[in-house]
Structure formats: C-alpha cells, structure tokens
Amino acid sequence: ASVVSGSGSSSGAMHDVGWKQRLPPTTSAAATSSATSTVIKSSSSTAAASGSSPTVVATLGPFGTARRIIQREGPLALYKGLTAVYTGIVPKMAIRFVSFEYYRDVLGGWYSSFNSGGGPAVVAATTAGGSAGGGGAATTTATAHPPQVTFLAGLLSGLTEAILVVTPAEVCKIRMQSQYHSLMDPTQKTHMKYKNVVQTAALVVKEEGLGALYKGVVPTMLRQGCNQAVNFTAYNWSKKKVLAWKKERAAAEGRTTGDVTLDHWQSLLLGGVSGGMGPLVNNPLDVVKTRMQKQVIREGAEPKYKSLMQSCVVIAKEEGTLALWKGITPRLMRIMPGQAITFMTYEAVSKQMEKYAIFDWQNNECNKK
C-alpha cells in the first residue's frame, strides 16, 4: 500500500512507482531503506500528532490488482508460476477424464447388476451409439448412466487427480508465487530460492521431506472431489436436457434424430456454467488448502494451520467468516473459461475419434475376450 503524508499537500504525497521507473540497480539498499524509513516515521508522527488512526486501504479487486501488478512488475508478472500450472494441467486433465470414464463404466456395471434388466439396456445404448458414429457414443453415454453413477464417478476422479497430480503441483506453484511481491527490489529476483517446478519440488523434498509435497492433501481431495462430482453431474444432466430438446425439434422438422449432438458453442456454454458451481460451494476448502501449503514448517515450531476444521475456525475467528470466500471472483474467472474450453475440446476430440474409429481395435479385443 502507498504511504500518504499527513500534510495534505500534493508535494508531500508518495505514489506507486511503475515497473519501468524503478530505482537503478546502483542505488544502495541502505540508502533506499533509510529514505523509506524516514518517510514512514514522518508519516507516523504526523498521524499521531493529529490523533488520526492509520489508514486502512481497501482491496482493489481482481482488475485493480492486475493493473497494479502490470504497473509495478510488467505484464509478464501475471504469468508467474506458469510452469507449475501447465506441468500439472496436462496430466491432471488426462487423469480426470480417463479415470472418470473408467469409474463410470465400473459403477454403471455395478448399478446395472442391482437393477433388473438395467445391464442389457445400458450396454445396448452404448453399443448403438458407438456404431452410429459421429460422436454417438459420447451422446448416449450421458443419457445411459443415472445421475448418481455420474456423481460418484466424478467424485472418485477428483480424488484420484488430487492425489496423483494436483497437490504436489499446487505446493510448488504456491511456493514459487509467494516468494514474489510487488514492492521487492528488481535485483532480488536474481536470487530467488524457487526457480522452476522441478527444482522447487526437489528442494522442498530435500529440506522438508517428501510429505511436504502433500501439505493440504485432505482439503485438496475434498475440493477436487466435490468439484468434479458437481461438474460432471451438472454437465451431463444439462447435456441430456439439451440433446432431448434438439431431438424433439429435429423430429418435429422431420429430420433424423440418431446423429443429434451438441454444437461447439453449446458444449462451451454448458461446460462454463457447470464449472462455476463447484467453486461456489467449496471455496473455503481452497482457502484452507492455500494457507496450509504456503506455510513453511520448521523443526520445533508448531504450525499455525494444522487441520481442515482447525484452519477454518482460526481464519473465521481472526478475519471473519467471509474470509473463507476470499478470492472467489478471480477463481471463477479462471475456472469457468477453463472448464468451458476443456469440455468443448473434449467433445470435439471425442467426435473425431469416434468418426475415424481410432479405438475400434480396443473394442474388438474386448469382444474377443
């Protein structure tokens, strides 16, 4: 936050220094520290003499924060920790969808066995969709499995990705991001402790042990499990409704209904809306997870945040209950477009794979068995 002099004159006020107008590297740290200390002491004494309380600066919001970061550190500062993001996002998405399809098939089989006549109906629907081509399997699969099966499959896929990828990747990302701040001297950036995701992971394991990469694994599992359960359930339910509406419309117009699929813009919209539901519910888990992953545990020192419930109580007591929903706006701005693009891409790729029968050899092998 900027420090404002109590004199009230325009010449006595300090302003933020842009990232292109920082002090040159030749300026000594001692001189800078002395000057800053003098201004702060002068401001503090003026405030004390006038009897006013220290100024509390309100948060800037996502757009104001982004503008300030660009002014102070440059546009590329918005992409700090990007290596950890894309190092984790590719395997995370692969594990998410593969595990979801696997769990849904297994759970769907179990569900069918407990319902008379359910098994052949599900298998027939899936087979018919696969033979139709043009993404038919992806369309009928959404309607064949009941919502409870989709919910449990999404829950298990979220737990799987949290253990295998998300937790270690986010520990490294948070460590890399937390070592920067807007007021640091540019010359200090050449002596950063954490440089990239691989080096960060190795250093964390060396200094704190392998378990340090799994700090906050419980809230991360709960967050990812809840996210994917709600996400896949909402997407498949809304997809079923849209497809039913399109089939009715096609039948009314005298067109065939066997090859009805979602348009790209429809899967984009449904993916974005369904992706925003989970964060609204589980944002407290994300706040606790970030606090637990950011803290450095030193030998002989008791950590401030120990468990999920204890962390929630501490945060609510010290900062208020609404603090558990800090960062919900930028989180929705990040997750909803990402989920929209992900589901649109998944649907498009699935259609092409079905169209060119890329995995027909796998179906043939299963039929032989």
N, C-alpha and C positions, 0 to 999 in steps of 0.2 A: 504494500500500500504506500502511496506517496505521503510525505510529511509536509504539512502545511503550517506556515508560521502564523503566530497569533497576532502579528502586527496589522493584518488586514490590507496591506499594500500589495500591489501586483508584483513589485520587485522582490518582495520577501517570500514569495511562494515558490516551492520546489515543484518541478513537473517531471513526469516519466521521461527517461532518456531512451530514444529509439535505438533499435539494434544497429543502425548504421552510424549512430552518433555516440557510441560508447567511448570511454576514455582509452587512449592509445596504450598498448602493452608496456610502454616505457614508464608509465605512471606507477610509482611505488605503491604497494599495498598499504604501507604505513601512512602515507600521505592521504590516501583515499579514506582509510579508516578514521584518521584524525578529523578530516573535514566532515565526514558523516556524523561522527560523534559530537562535534561542536554544534552542528545544526540541530541534532536531536535534543541535546542538552538545552540549547537556547529555546527550542520549541516547548520542551517540557517545563522549563522555568516560567515561560510566558503564560502557559496554560495554568500552572499552579498559582501564579500571581493573580490571574483573572478569576480564579475559582471555578473554571470550567473543567468538565470531565474529559478524558481522552476521547478523540473522535472514533466512532465505530463505522468502518467502511462496509457498506452492503456488498453482497456478492454481485458479480457482473452478469451472471448468466452465461450460457454456452457461447452466444455470439460475441458478447463483450469480452469474455475470456479469450476466445480465439483471436479477436482483434488485438488484444493486448500482447498475446504471445507473439503474433506476427510482427508487431511494432518493436518488441524488445529483442526477439531472438531470430526473426526471419521466418518465412513461410515454411521452410523445411522442418522447423521445430514442431509443427503439427503432426509430423510423422515419426516422432521419437518412439522407439520400441517396435518399429515396423518389422524388423527381422524376426522377433519373437512372435509377432502376430501371424505372419504368413508361414512361418515354420510350423506353427501349431494349427493353423486353419485348414491346411490341405489334408493332413491325416485325420483331423477332427471330423471334417465333413465326410471323408471316406468311411471312417469307422461308424459315424452316426447313421448313414443311410444303409450301409451293409448290415450292421447289427440290427437296425430297425426291421429291415426286410426279413432277416433270419428269425428274430424273435416273433415277428407277426406270423410267419409261416408255422413256427413251432406251437405258439399259443393258439393259433387258429385250428391246428390239428387237434390239440387237446380239447378246445372248446367244442369242436365238431363231434368228438367221441362221446361227449356228455349230453349231446342233443340228438335225438333220433332223427336220422335222415339228414343231419346237418353236414356230415362229411362229404358225401357224394355231391351235394348241392354246391359246396364251396369249390371242390375240385373241378366240377363241370363248368362252373362260371369262369374259373381261372383258365382252364384249357380252351374254352370257347373264345375267350378274349385273346389268348396267345395266338390262336390260329387265324383270328381275324386280321392281325397285323395292324400297323399304323398306330401303335400305342394302345391297342385294345386291352392288353394285359394290365397296363397301368390304370386304365379306366375301370375295369371290372374288379380289380383287387380292392379299390377303395370302397366299392359297394358290397363286396362279398363278406368282408370281415366286420363284425359288430364293433361298436364304439369302445366297449370295454377291452376288447383284444387290442385295438389300436392304442388305447391309453396305456395299457401295461407294456406293450412293445416300445412305445415312446419313452416310458419311464426307464425301462431297462437299457435302452440305447443311450439315454442321457447319463445313467450311472456308469456305463461302460466307457464312454468318451471322457468322462470326468477323471476316471482312474488312469486311463492309458495316456491321455494327451493333455487335457485342459489344465489340470492342477499344476504339473511341472512347468508347462509353458507360461502360465499366468504368474507363477512365482518369479520366473526370470524376467518377464515383461515388467512387472511392478518394480522389481529391484532396479532395472535399467531406467525406468521413467522417474523413480523417486529420487535419484541422485542428481537430477537437474532441477533448477528453479530459475525463475525469471530474473532475479537480481544478482546472480552469480557473475563473477568476472569471466570474460571470454577466455582468458588464459588458463583458467582452471579446467576447461573442457579437455585439455590435452592430457590431464592426469586422472581421467575417470577410472573408477575401480571396475565397473562392469562395462564391457565394450561390445559384446555381441551375445547372442543367446547361448551358444555352445560354451564360450568362455565363462559366462555367468553361471551356467549350470555346473560346470566343473569346479568353479571357485566356491560356490555355495556348498557343494558336497564336501570339498576339501576342508572348509572352515567350520561347517555346522553339521556335517553328516548327510547321508542320503535322505533321511527323514525330513530334512529341511525343505526339499523339493515338494513335499506333500503337506506343507503347512496349509491349514484351512481345507483339507480334503473333504471333511464331512459337510460343511456348508456348500462347498463346490459341488459335491454329489447331489445334495438336496436341490441346489439351484438348477443344475443341468437336467436332473431327472424331472423336476417339476416343469421346466421349460419345454423339454421335448415331449413330455406327456400331453401338455396343453397344446403345444404347437402342432403336433401330428394329428391329434384328435380334432382340433378346430379346423385344420386344413382339409382333412379327409371328409369331415362332416359337411363343410361348406362346398367342397368339390362335388360331393354326392348330390347336394341340392341343385347346384348349377347344372350338372350333367342331366339331372332329371328334367329340369326346366328346358334345356336345349333339346332333349329328346321329344318332349311334348310339342315343342314348337316345330321341330322337324316333321313329326307325324302329322301335325295339322296342315303343314305345307305340302304333304305328300312325298317327302324325302325319306330316304332310308335312315334308320337310327342306329345301325350297327357300328358305324365309324364315327360317332359323335365324340369329340374330345374337347378339352379346354383350349381356348385361344391363348396365345402367349400373354396378352395383357390381362387375361382373367387369372391365370396362374400367378402372374406378378402381383396382382391386387390381393388375391386370397393369401398368398404367402406373406405379404407385408402385414396384413391385418392379423392373421393368426400368430405371426412372430411377435407382435406387440402385446399379446395377452399375458404371456408368462412373466415378463419383467415387472408388470404392474403388481403381480402377486408376490413375487419372490425377491424384490429389491432389497429388503432387509438382509437376506442371506448374502447378497452380493456385497453389501456394505461391510458386514462382519468378515466375510472372506478376504476382502481387500485389507482390512485392518490387521487381520491375523498374518497375512502373507507379507505385509510391509514391515512389521516389527522384526527386529533382529534380536534373537535370543542369545544372551551372553551367559557364560558359565557363572553360576552362583547368584544370578539375578532372576527374580520372578517376573515372568511376562505379564503385561497388563491384560491382554486378551487371552483367555485360557480355553474357553469352550463357546459353543454357539449361544446357549442361553445366558451364560455369564457375560458375554460380549454385548448381547442385546440389552441387558439390564444396565451395564456400565454406560453404553452410548446413550440410552434413553435418559438415564439419570443425569449425566454430565451435559448433554447437548439438547435434550428434548426428544420426544417420540418421533417428530418429523425428520430428525437426523437420520433415521433408518431408511428414509426415502431420498437421501441426498444422491444427486447425480441421475435421477430417473429420466430427466429430459434428454441429456446427451446420450444416455443409454438407449432410449427409444429411437433417437435419431440415428444411432449406429446400427441397432439390431433390426429394426423394421425394413430399411432398404436392403440390408444384407440378406435377410430371410426371403424377401421378395425376389431378389436376383437368384438366390440359391434354388428356390422351388421352381422358378421359371426355367432355369438351366437344367434342373433335374428332369422336369417333364419333357423338355425339348430333346435332351440326350436320350432319355428312355424311349421316346418315339422313334428316333433314328436307329437305335439299337434293335428295336422290335421290327422296324421296317426292313433292315438288312439282315435280320436273323443272326445277329452276332453270337448269341449264346444258345443257338439251337443245338450245338454239339453237346452242351451240358444237359439239356432236356432229353436228348437221345440216350445219353449214358444213364440217366435216371430211369428212363423207360425200360432199358435193357435189364437193369437190376430188378 
